[in-house]
């Protein structure tokens, strides 16, 4: 055995330790990267989600609506927007308490989830307001969706009984911009709220 070979054998434990240290560092670095990716995902989710209902928030809804408007411009396919308002939330809070009011908001969110496709975007638009973006959906189809949502919510036996007012807007007939579509849906919603029975014409079922 040469002197060089003997030296290599003597240094083997040190080399092994160096390799183990390098491997440990690599594993630690990988774990840190995974944690950072997970943390980024959590932060992103909180930034675009409503903390109470888990639905998309207003910011995310507007982003999705703008994206669908651009996509529709390329494909010439219609899409629709529903704006919904939970009727008499103040009265629910006053009569049943704020916990019941919070539960009422969550009940609406649960119904929206059950009537959403994977391509749809359901959002809590404001305090007692909700919105639903329906890609590839005509006005008639959107009104059928609105009808099903209302029937589901209003048919529940859970107290207090809940009702929704709904405004529908469809691109392109109702508008060609985010603002026009929201104003069109909001106008129908306002007219429905102002009517005595708060009923919206939802078309043929």
Secondary structure, 3 states (H helix, E strand, C coil): CCHHHHHHHHHHHHHHHHHHHHHHHHHHHHHHHHHHHHHHHHHHHHHHECCCCCCECHHHHHHHHHHHHHHHHHHCCCEEEEEEEECCHHHHHHHHCHHHHHHHHHHHHHHHHHCCCCCCEEEECCCCEEEEEEECCCHHHHHHHHHHHHHHHHCCCCCCCCCEEEEEEEECCCCCCHHHHHHHHHHHHHHHHHCCCCCCCCCCC
